[in-house]
Amino acid sequence: MRIITAVLVLASAVSAAYGGSEGKAPIPLEVPAKWQLAIEVENPKPIHVQLAGEDKPTAFWYVLYKVTNRYRDPVTNKPTEQSFAPEFTMYTSTGQLLRAGKKTRGEVYDAIKKRHQNPLLKDMVSITGKLLFGHDNAKDGVAIWRDFDPKAGAIDIFIGGLSGETFLIKLPKPVKITRTDSRGKSVTKETGFLRITKTLQLSYKVPGEGKARFHMPVKLVKKKWILR
């Protein structure tokens, strides 16, 4: 709840910092000012995996994606090498904020890899690193979450690490934010600045409730770039 509150506070602060009298959030530049990677994302799918030490299968959700570096230097027009460090975050219509990879195990990744018979499929850790130019150097990846709230009728997935377009803005007044550090601990600090990054937002409708949603396809309803 503290994380969600911080997000809402920061969103309001960003609008104010941009002088948005109409409450509109800032939007990315139409023509990318810096490097940007291309990504193809499949709709979220559920999978049940029998984890070691547990009595019954556990439900997870995942998205498969392919990321390609097509960026050329705007001055020389030469292909460039980029670094890719993906961040996949899910936000449900019931208020859950879930980061891909948290509380998941290698067994789940192995089950997904086996289901799709793709020996080149990479998890969030192994796909991180240099991405060479061109279609032949594209990488196949998967982002995995623990099962989300069965009452959620919609989810948004935010994908970071695809663009070098960032902005550092000064907030009208300092705010306190709570983040999770590398050790998994919550850390609260006060900041007067905020760095926002060009992020891809995918919005989905989740039909059905409870167990029924595992048998009904999730539908993409909106796709857009935002600053987050």
C-alpha positions as CSV (number, residue, x, y, z in Angstrom):
1,M,0.0,0.0,0.0
2,R,2.9,2.4,0.8
3,I,4.4,1.7,-2.7
4,I,1.1,2.5,-4.4
5,T,0.6,5.7,-2.4
6,A,4.1,6.8,-3.3
7,V,3.4,6.2,-7.0
8,L,0.2,8.3,-6.8
9,V,2.0,11.1,-4.9
10,L,4.8,11.1,-7.5
11,A,2.3,11.1,-10.4
12,S,0.7,14.2,-9.0
13,A,4.0,15.9,-8.4
14,V,5.1,15.2,-12.0
15,S,2.0,16.8,-13.3
16,A,2.5,19.8,-11.1
17,A,6.1,20.1,-12.1
18,Y,5.1,20.2,-15.8
19,G,2.6,22.9,-15.1
20,G,-0.3,20.6,-16.0
21,S,-3.3,22.7,-15.0
22,E,-5.5,20.1,-16.7
23,G,-3.8,17.3,-14.7
24,K,-2.3,15.7,-17.8
25,A,0.8,13.5,-17.3
26,P,3.9,14.2,-19.4
27,I,4.2,12.2,-22.6
28,P,7.3,10.9,-24.4
29,L,8.7,12.5,-27.6
30,E,7.0,11.3,-30.8
31,V,10.4,10.8,-32.4
32,P,12.8,9.0,-30.0
33,A,15.6,11.4,-28.9
34,K,17.9,8.5,-27.8
35,W,18.3,4.8,-28.4
36,Q,15.3,2.6,-28.3
37,L,14.8,-1.2,-28.6
38,A,12.0,-2.9,-30.5
39,I,10.0,-5.5,-28.6
40,E,7.3,-8.0,-29.5
41,V,5.2,-9.2,-26.6
42,E,2.8,-12.1,-26.4
43,N,-0.4,-11.8,-24.2
44,P,0.0,-13.1,-20.6
45,K,-0.6,-16.8,-20.1
46,P,-1.1,-18.8,-16.9
47,I,0.9,-21.9,-16.0
48,H,0.6,-24.3,-12.9
49,V,3.9,-25.7,-11.7
50,Q,4.4,-28.3,-9.0
51,L,7.2,-26.8,-6.9
52,A,9.5,-28.9,-4.8
53,G,8.3,-29.2,-1.2
54,E,4.8,-28.1,-2.0
55,D,1.6,-30.2,-1.9
56,K,-0.2,-28.9,-4.9
57,P,0.7,-26.9,-8.1
58,T,1.2,-23.2,-7.8
59,A,-0.2,-20.7,-10.4
60,F,2.0,-18.3,-12.2
61,W,1.6,-15.9,-15.1
62,Y,4.1,-15.1,-17.8
63,V,4.7,-13.2,-21.0
64,L,7.0,-14.2,-23.8
65,Y,8.8,-11.5,-25.7
66,K,11.4,-10.9,-28.4
67,V,13.7,-7.9,-28.1
68,T,15.6,-6.5,-31.1
69,N,18.2,-3.8,-31.4
70,R,17.5,-1.8,-34.6
71,Y,19.0,1.5,-33.5
72,R,21.6,3.3,-35.6
73,D,23.7,6.3,-34.6
74,P,21.8,9.3,-35.8
75,V,25.0,11.1,-37.0
76,T,26.9,8.2,-38.7
77,N,23.9,5.9,-39.4
78,K,26.1,3.0,-38.2
79,P,24.6,0.1,-36.2
80,T,25.1,0.5,-32.4
81,E,25.4,-2.0,-29.6
82,Q,23.0,-1.4,-26.6
83,S,22.7,-2.7,-23.1
84,F,19.4,-4.4,-22.1
85,A,18.3,-4.7,-18.5
86,P,14.5,-5.4,-18.6
87,E,12.1,-4.4,-15.9
88,F,8.5,-5.9,-16.1
89,T,6.0,-4.6,-13.5
90,M,2.3,-5.6,-13.3
91,Y,-0.4,-3.4,-11.8
92,T,-3.8,-4.9,-11.3
93,S,-7.2,-3.1,-11.3
94,T,-7.5,-4.1,-7.6
95,G,-4.3,-2.3,-6.6
96,Q,-1.6,-4.9,-6.6
97,L,1.9,-3.9,-7.8
98,L,3.9,-7.0,-8.8
99,R,7.5,-7.1,-10.1
100,A,8.4,-9.9,-12.5
101,G,10.8,-12.5,-11.0
102,K,9.8,-11.9,-7.4
103,K,9.1,-15.1,-5.5
104,T,9.5,-17.3,-8.6
105,R,11.9,-20.2,-9.0
106,G,13.9,-21.8,-11.8
107,E,11.4,-24.6,-11.9
108,V,8.8,-22.3,-13.3
109,Y,11.2,-21.0,-16.0
110,D,12.1,-24.6,-16.9
111,A,8.4,-25.5,-17.2
112,I,7.7,-22.6,-19.6
113,K,10.8,-23.3,-21.6
114,K,9.7,-27.0,-22.0
115,R,6.1,-26.0,-22.8
116,H,7.2,-23.8,-25.7
117,Q,10.1,-26.0,-26.8
118,N,12.4,-23.0,-27.1
119,P,16.0,-23.8,-26.1
120,L,17.0,-20.1,-26.7
121,L,14.4,-18.7,-24.2
122,K,16.1,-16.6,-21.5
123,D,15.0,-15.6,-18.0
124,M,15.3,-12.0,-16.6
125,V,18.9,-12.6,-15.4
126,S,20.4,-14.3,-18.4
127,I,18.9,-11.9,-21.0
128,T,20.4,-8.9,-19.3
129,G,23.5,-7.6,-21.0
130,K,24.7,-6.5,-24.4
131,L,22.3,-6.6,-27.3
132,L,24.0,-6.6,-30.8
133,F,22.4,-4.9,-33.8
134,G,20.0,-6.7,-36.1
135,H,17.3,-9.4,-36.3
136,D,19.8,-12.2,-36.1
137,N,20.9,-11.0,-32.7
138,A,17.4,-10.7,-31.2
139,K,16.8,-12.4,-27.9
140,D,13.8,-14.4,-26.7
141,G,12.8,-13.7,-23.1
142,V,10.2,-14.5,-20.5
143,A,8.9,-12.4,-17.6
144,I,7.1,-14.4,-14.8
145,W,4.8,-13.4,-11.9
146,R,3.2,-15.2,-9.0
147,D,-0.6,-15.4,-9.5
148,F,-2.4,-12.1,-9.1
149,D,-5.7,-11.2,-7.4
150,P,-8.5,-13.4,-8.8
151,K,-10.8,-10.4,-8.6
152,A,-8.8,-8.3,-10.9
153,G,-10.6,-7.7,-14.2
154,A,-7.7,-5.8,-15.8
155,I,-4.0,-5.6,-15.6
156,D,-1.3,-3.2,-16.9
157,I,2.2,-4.3,-17.6
158,F,5.0,-1.7,-17.7
159,I,8.2,-2.6,-19.5
160,G,11.3,-0.6,-18.7
161,G,14.8,-0.9,-20.1
162,L,13.8,-0.3,-23.7
163,S,14.8,3.3,-24.1
164,G,17.5,5.7,-23.2
165,E,15.1,8.6,-23.0
166,T,15.0,9.9,-19.4
167,F,14.3,13.2,-17.7
168,L,15.3,14.5,-14.3
169,I,12.7,16.9,-13.0
170,K,12.5,19.0,-9.8
171,L,9.4,18.4,-7.8
172,P,7.4,21.3,-6.4
173,K,8.2,20.1,-2.9
174,P,10.1,17.1,-1.5
175,V,8.1,13.8,-1.1
176,K,8.8,10.6,0.8
177,I,9.0,7.5,-1.2
178,T,9.3,3.8,-0.2
179,R,11.3,1.5,-2.4
180,T,12.6,-2.1,-2.1
181,D,16.4,-2.3,-2.1
182,S,18.6,-5.1,-3.5
183,R,18.2,-7.0,-0.3
184,G,14.4,-7.0,-0.5
185,K,14.0,-4.5,2.3
186,S,11.7,-1.4,2.2
187,V,13.7,1.8,2.4
188,T,11.9,5.2,2.8
189,K,13.7,8.4,1.9
190,E,12.8,12.0,1.0
191,T,13.6,13.3,-2.4
192,G,13.2,16.6,-4.3
193,F,13.9,15.2,-7.7
194,L,12.5,12.4,-9.8
195,R,14.0,10.6,-12.8
196,I,11.3,9.4,-15.2
197,T,12.0,7.0,-18.1
198,K,10.3,6.2,-21.4
199,T,8.3,3.0,-20.6
200,L,6.0,0.8,-22.6
201,Q,2.6,0.3,-21.1
202,L,0.4,-2.7,-22.2
203,S,-3.2,-2.8,-20.9
204,Y,-5.1,-6.1,-20.8
205,K,-8.6,-7.2,-20.0
206,V,-8.8,-10.4,-17.9
207,P,-12.1,-12.2,-18.5
208,G,-13.6,-14.4,-15.9
209,E,-12.9,-14.7,-12.2
210,G,-11.2,-17.2,-9.9
211,K,-10.3,-20.4,-11.7
212,A,-12.3,-19.5,-14.8
213,R,-9.7,-16.9,-15.9
214,F,-7.1,-19.7,-16.3
215,H,-9.2,-21.0,-19.3
216,M,-10.0,-17.7,-21.0
217,P,-7.5,-15.7,-23.1
218,V,-6.3,-12.4,-21.8
219,K,-7.0,-9.6,-24.4
220,L,-4.8,-6.6,-25.2
221,V,-6.8,-3.4,-25.2
222,K,-4.2,-0.6,-25.3
223,K,-0.5,-0.2,-26.0
224,K,1.4,3.1,-25.6
225,W,4.6,4.7,-24.5
226,I,4.6,6.7,-21.3
227,L,7.1,8.5,-18.9
228,R,7.2,6.7,-15.6
